[in-house]
Amino acid sequence: MFLDRDGVINKEIGYLYKVEDFEFIDGVFDACLDFQSSGYKIIVVTNQSGIERGYYSVEDFQLVTQWMLEQFKAQGIQILDVFFCPHAPDSNCSCRKPKPGMFNQANDKHNIDMANSWMIGDKEADIQAANAAGISNTVLVKSGHSIDEKNTKAQFVFDSIKQVSKVL
């Protein structure tokens, strides 16, 4: 189970890098507990262009990530891993979604069954990256960015992550 961070796990504020600005989306813990009880391992894949843009450092990102993981753990949720792309949109990296680099890194490290995996994102780039990595089970949630429901490649569109368990 791959999850984008901003707009899926936490409220989208743009360039989040402070714990005090981190606000979990309602229902995210219950949804992740459902995913876990269904046998899924949870991996976060997140674009973090604020690092290359100089808005915050890798260390800032890691501090927020560590805090987030502790909050999940306190709820009985194990996040298997977090992969992030620190590059700006105009960089020529292979990791920034819509490219599949972070998914490929996760697969290389954890030997994931991509055909039976899921991706939950809030942007079409999340879906494109998942599809390019061999994941066809995809969900867009409306808790982040606006979504063009008529033209999305996502299999499902929901208001938020708390509705995803209906389709697993």
C-alpha positions in Angstrom: 0.0 0.0 0.0 1.7 3.2 -1.2 0.5 6.5 0.2 1.4 10.0 -0.9 1.9 12.2 2.2 0.6 15.8 1.6 -3.1 15.8 0.9 -3.5 12.1 1.8 -1.9 11.6 5.2 -1.8 15.2 6.3 -3.6 18.4 5.2 -2.0 20.0 2.2 -0.4 23.4 3.2 2.4 23.6 0.7 6.0 23.1 1.7 5.2 21.5 5.1 8.4 21.2 7.1 7.4 22.0 10.7 5.8 19.5 13.1 3.5 22.3 14.5 2.1 22.7 11.0 1.4 19.0 10.5 -2.3 18.1 10.7 -3.4 14.6 10.1 -6.4 14.1 7.8 -9.5 12.8 9.6 -9.7 9.0 9.4 -6.1 8.4 8.2 -5.3 6.2 11.3 -8.4 4.1 11.0 -7.8 3.6 7.3 -4.2 2.6 7.8 -5.3 0.1 10.6 -7.7 -1.3 8.0 -4.9 -1.6 5.5 -2.7 -3.4 8.0 -5.4 -5.8 9.1 -6.0 -6.6 5.4 -2.3 -7.7 5.2 -0.9 -4.6 3.5 2.5 -3.0 4.4 2.4 0.8 4.2 5.0 2.8 2.3 5.0 6.6 1.9 6.2 8.1 -1.4 6.3 11.9 -1.4 7.7 14.6 -3.7 9.4 17.2 -1.5 10.6 19.9 -4.0 10.9 22.4 -1.1 14.3 20.8 -0.3 15.8 21.7 -3.7 14.1 25.0 -3.7 15.8 25.8 -0.4 12.6 26.3 1.6 13.7 23.6 4.1 16.5 21.0 4.5 16.6 17.3 4.3 17.1 17.3 8.1 13.9 19.4 8.5 12.0 16.8 6.4 13.5 13.9 8.4 12.5 15.5 11.7 8.8 15.9 10.5 8.9 12.3 9.1 10.3 10.9 12.3 7.5 12.7 14.3 4.9 11.4 11.8 6.1 7.8 12.1 6.0 8.1 15.9 2.3 9.2 15.7 1.5 6.3 13.5 3.3 3.9 15.8 1.4 5.3 18.8 -1.8 4.3 17.0 -0.5 0.7 16.4 0.4 1.4 12.7 3.7 0.3 11.3 5.0 2.3 8.3 7.4 0.1 6.4 9.3 2.9 4.8 9.3 6.4 3.5 10.7 7.4 0.1 11.0 11.0 -0.9 12.2 13.0 -3.9 14.0 16.3 -2.9 14.1 17.6 -6.5 12.2 20.5 -8.1 9.8 19.8 -11.0 12.3 21.0 -13.7 15.0 18.6 -12.5 15.8 15.6 -14.6 15.6 13.1 -11.8 14.0 9.6 -12.1 12.4 9.8 -8.6 10.0 12.7 -8.9 6.4 11.6 -9.5 5.0 11.2 -12.2 8.2 9.1 -12.8 8.3 5.7 -11.0 11.7 6.0 -9.3 10.5 6.0 -5.7 8.3 2.9 -6.4 11.2 1.2 -8.0 13.4 2.0 -5.0 10.8 0.6 -2.7 10.5 -2.6 -4.9 14.3 -3.0 -5.0 14.5 -2.7 -1.2 11.4 -4.6 -0.1 10.6 -7.0 -3.1 7.0 -5.8 -3.5 4.2 -7.5 -5.4 3.5 -4.4 -7.5 0.6 -6.0 -9.4 -1.3 -6.5 -6.1 -0.2 -3.2 -4.6 -2.3 0.0 -4.2 -1.4 3.7 -4.6 -3.4 6.4 -2.8 -2.6 9.9 -4.0 -4.2 13.3 -4.4 -2.7 14.2 -7.8 -2.7 12.6 -11.2 1.1 12.5 -11.0 0.7 9.9 -8.2 -1.4 7.7 -10.4 0.9 8.1 -13.4 3.9 7.1 -11.3 2.1 4.1 -9.8 1.0 2.9 -13.3 4.5 3.3 -14.6 5.7 1.0 -11.8 3.2 -1.7 -12.6 0.5 -0.7 -10.0 -3.0 -0.6 -11.5 -4.9 -0.4 -8.2 -5.1 3.3 -7.7 -7.2 5.8 -5.7 -7.3 9.6 -5.9 -8.6 11.4 -2.8 -10.1 14.9 -2.9 -8.5 15.9 0.4 -5.6 17.5 -1.3 -5.6 19.0 -4.9 -8.5 19.4 -7.2 -9.1 16.4 -9.4 -10.4 16.1 -13.0 -12.6 13.1 -12.4 -13.6 12.7 -16.0 -10.0 12.4 -17.2 -8.2 10.7 -14.3 -6.5 7.4 -14.8 -7.3 6.4 -11.2 -9.4 3.4 -10.7 -11.4 5.1 -7.8 -11.9 8.7 -6.6 -13.0 9.3 -3.0 -13.4 12.3 -0.8 -10.7 11.0 1.6 -8.5 8.1 2.6 -11.1 6.9 5.1 -13.3 5.6 2.3 -10.6 3.5 0.6 -11.2 0.3 2.7 -14.5 -0.1 0.8 -12.7 -1.3 -2.3 -9.9 -3.5 -0.8 
